[in-house]
Amino acid sequence: MANVKVYNMQGAEVSEITLADEVFGVEVHTSAMHAVVRAYLNAQRQGTQSAKTRTEVRGGGRKIYRQKGTGNARHHGRRAPQFTHGGVVFAPKPRDYRISVPRKVRRLAMRSALTCKVNDAEMIVSRPWAPTRRP
């Protein structure tokens, strides 16, 4: 059981509270916290980047020169990726970057983060009212 000091709104120490070990005293799972942070940061991505492939670039329907006799490589259209103004080979398309994290892993990550805060003495409990007059 971890003990944490309770402060009032003026910053004075009022009392001390005992926290439950089921939430604030579990083994810290960094992999669960990493999965949740990754999922959160991925969900912040917009996912609207886009570029045109060779099928989406305008033009380039005609064969640019005859198949044999020119000494050049065989080509079909002017909008192939190796040409200027051609399409992008593996063009980025709009997509959703979200990854799902199971509910049990999310809860384990929250308990691990709260345990880390208590272990590092970074947990602050405030009480907006005086301890003598409770609503």
C-alpha positions in Angstrom: 0.0 0.0 0.0 1.4 3.3 -1.1 0.9 6.5 1.0 0.5 9.8 -0.8 0.2 13.3 0.8 -3.1 15.2 0.2 -2.8 19.0 -0.4 -5.5 21.7 -0.2 -6.0 24.4 -2.9 -3.5 26.6 -1.1 -0.8 24.0 -1.3 -0.7 23.1 2.3 -0.5 19.4 3.3 -3.8 18.4 4.8 -3.5 14.6 5.3 -2.2 11.4 3.8 -4.1 8.8 1.8 -3.4 5.2 1.2 -3.7 4.0 -2.4 -4.9 0.5 -3.5 -2.2 -1.9 -4.7 -4.5 -3.3 -7.4 -4.1 0.0 -9.3 -1.0 1.8 -7.9 1.2 -1.2 -7.0 1.3 -3.5 -10.0 4.3 -4.7 -11.9 5.3 -2.1 -14.5 4.8 -3.3 -18.1 6.7 -1.1 -20.4 5.6 -3.0 -23.5 1.9 -2.3 -22.7 2.6 1.4 -22.2 4.6 1.4 -25.5 1.7 -0.1 -27.4 -0.8 2.4 -26.0 1.5 5.4 -26.8 2.1 4.1 -30.3 -1.6 3.7 -30.9 -2.2 7.2 -29.6 0.4 8.8 -31.8 -0.7 6.8 -34.8 -4.3 8.0 -34.3 -3.0 11.6 -34.4 -1.7 11.2 -38.0 -3.8 12.7 -40.7 -3.2 10.1 -43.4 -4.1 12.4 -46.3 -0.8 12.2 -48.3 -1.2 11.2 -51.9 0.6 11.0 -55.2 -0.4 9.9 -58.7 0.5 6.5 -60.1 1.0 6.0 -63.8 -2.6 5.2 -64.3 -3.7 8.5 -62.7 -1.3 10.8 -64.5 -2.9 12.6 -67.4 -1.9 11.7 -71.0 0.6 9.1 -72.3 -1.8 6.8 -74.2 0.2 6.7 -77.4 3.3 4.6 -77.9 6.2 7.1 -78.0 8.2 5.4 -80.8 8.1 2.2 -82.8 9.0 -1.1 -81.1 12.1 -2.0 -83.2 14.8 -0.3 -85.1 15.4 2.8 -83.0 18.2 1.4 -80.8 16.4 2.6 -77.7 14.7 0.5 -75.0 11.1 -0.6 -75.5 8.6 1.8 -74.0 4.9 2.2 -74.1 3.8 5.6 -72.8 5.4 8.9 -71.9 4.0 8.8 -68.3 5.9 5.7 -67.1 7.8 6.3 -63.8 11.2 6.5 -65.5 10.2 9.6 -67.5 9.8 13.2 -66.4 6.2 14.0 -65.5 5.5 10.3 -65.1 3.7 8.6 -62.3 5.2 7.5 -59.0 6.0 3.8 -58.7 4.5 3.0 -55.3 2.7 6.2 -54.7 1.4 7.0 -51.1 -2.4 6.9 -50.9 -4.7 8.1 -48.2 -5.0 5.6 -45.4 -5.9 5.1 -41.8 -2.9 4.7 -39.5 -4.9 3.6 -36.4 -3.9 0.5 -34.6 -6.1 -1.2 -32.1 -5.0 -2.1 -28.6 -7.0 -4.6 -26.6 -8.9 -3.3 -23.6 -7.0 -5.4 -21.1 -3.7 -4.0 -22.5 -5.0 -0.5 -22.3 -6.0 -1.0 -18.6 -2.7 -2.6 -17.8 -0.8 0.3 -19.4 -2.8 2.8 -17.3 -2.2 0.9 -14.1 1.5 0.7 -15.0 1.7 4.4 -15.7 0.0 5.2 -12.4 2.4 2.9 -10.5 5.3 4.6 -12.2 4.1 8.0 -11.0 3.6 6.8 -7.4 7.0 5.1 -7.4 8.7 8.2 -8.6 6.8 10.4 -6.1 5.2 12.4 -8.9 1.6 11.7 -7.7 -0.2 14.7 -6.2 -3.6 14.4 -4.6 -5.5 17.7 -4.0 -8.7 18.2 -2.1 -10.7 21.3 -3.0 -12.5 21.5 0.3 -11.3 21.6 3.9 -11.2 18.1 5.6 -13.5 19.3 8.4 -16.5 20.2 6.2 -17.3 17.4 3.7 -20.3 17.8 1.4 
